[in-house]
């Protein structure tokens, strides 16, 4: 089942308020239980990080890396994934983001079969 996206400001704030926080080299993730059978994900990249072209590129890469792992991730959670403000946008490669997402989801214990 496809992950749904968080779009509203109050949805993001709800995830931020619970303080289940995990950090990687380039990404940060907040997680909460949503008591549903599907996952919800929000992606945020600060305007201070880069211009709109790079921000959208980073969001596309994060979405694609997540999509590859979607089947291995435990259902019933809401995530907000953030690009760190101090991370250089030149490091926004598919490989770096994929590795960071792997590490964060392992830290959080959200991958099936672990």
C-alpha positions as CSV (number, residue, x, y, z in Angstrom):
1,X,0.0,0.0,0.0
2,X,1.3,3.4,-1.0
3,X,2.4,5.8,1.7
4,X,0.2,9.0,2.0
5,X,1.8,12.4,2.2
6,X,1.3,14.9,5.1
7,X,0.5,18.3,3.7
8,X,-1.1,20.4,6.3
9,X,0.8,22.5,8.8
10,X,-1.1,21.0,11.8
11,X,-0.2,17.4,10.6
12,X,3.5,18.3,10.7
13,X,3.2,20.0,14.1
14,X,1.4,16.9,15.5
15,X,4.4,14.7,14.5
16,X,7.0,17.2,15.8
17,X,5.2,17.5,19.2
18,X,5.8,13.8,20.2
19,X,9.6,14.0,20.2
20,X,10.5,10.6,18.7
21,X,13.6,12.0,16.9
22,X,16.3,10.3,14.9
23,X,19.2,11.9,13.1
24,X,21.6,10.9,10.4
25,X,24.4,12.8,8.6
26,X,22.1,14.8,6.3
27,X,18.6,14.0,7.4
28,X,16.5,14.2,10.6
29,X,13.3,12.2,11.2
30,X,10.4,12.6,13.6
31,X,8.1,9.6,14.1
32,X,4.7,8.9,15.8
33,X,2.2,6.1,15.8
34,X,-0.9,7.0,13.8
35,X,-3.2,4.1,14.7
36,X,-4.0,3.3,11.1
37,X,-3.0,0.6,8.7
38,X,-0.9,2.9,6.4
39,X,2.0,5.2,6.7
40,X,2.0,9.0,6.3
41,X,5.1,10.9,5.4
42,X,6.0,14.6,5.2
43,X,9.2,16.1,3.8
44,X,10.5,19.5,4.6
45,X,13.6,21.3,3.3
46,X,14.3,24.8,4.7
47,X,14.5,27.8,2.5
48,X,17.8,28.6,4.2
49,X,19.3,25.3,2.8
50,X,19.0,26.1,-0.9
51,X,17.0,27.7,-3.7
52,X,13.8,26.1,-4.9
53,X,15.5,24.0,-7.6
54,X,17.7,22.2,-5.1
55,X,15.0,22.0,-2.4
56,X,12.7,20.2,-4.9
57,X,15.6,17.9,-6.0
58,X,16.3,16.9,-2.4
59,X,12.6,16.2,-1.9
60,X,12.4,14.0,-5.0
61,X,15.5,12.1,-4.0
62,X,14.1,11.5,-0.5
63,X,10.7,10.3,-1.9
64,X,12.4,7.9,-4.3
65,X,14.7,6.4,-1.6
66,X,11.7,6.0,0.7
67,X,9.7,4.4,-2.1
68,X,12.4,1.7,-2.7
69,X,12.1,0.7,1.0
70,X,8.4,1.1,1.5
71,X,7.6,-2.6,1.6
72,X,10.2,-3.2,4.3
73,X,8.9,-0.5,6.6
74,X,6.5,-1.2,9.5
75,X,2.9,0.2,8.9
76,X,1.0,2.5,11.2
77,X,3.4,5.4,11.5
78,X,3.7,9.0,10.5
79,X,7.1,10.4,9.6
80,X,8.5,13.8,8.9
81,X,11.9,13.8,7.2
82,X,13.9,17.0,7.3
83,X,17.0,18.0,5.4
84,X,19.5,19.4,7.9
85,X,20.0,23.1,7.5
86,X,23.7,23.0,7.9
87,X,24.1,20.0,5.5
88,X,25.7,21.1,2.1
89,X,23.3,20.6,-0.8
90,X,26.2,19.3,-2.9
91,X,26.0,16.2,-0.7
92,X,22.4,15.6,-1.9
93,X,23.1,12.6,-4.0
94,X,20.9,9.5,-4.3
95,X,23.6,7.4,-2.6
96,X,24.0,9.7,0.4
97,X,20.3,10.1,1.0
98,X,19.6,6.4,0.5
99,X,22.3,5.4,3.0
100,X,21.1,8.0,5.5
101,X,17.5,6.9,5.3
102,X,18.6,3.3,5.8
103,X,20.5,4.2,8.9
104,X,17.7,6.3,10.4
105,X,15.1,3.6,9.9
106,X,17.4,1.0,11.4
107,X,18.1,3.3,14.4
108,X,14.3,3.8,14.8
109,X,13.7,0.0,14.6
110,X,11.1,0.5,11.8
111,X,12.3,-2.0,9.3
112,X,10.5,-5.4,9.2
113,X,12.5,-8.5,10.1
114,X,14.8,-6.8,12.5
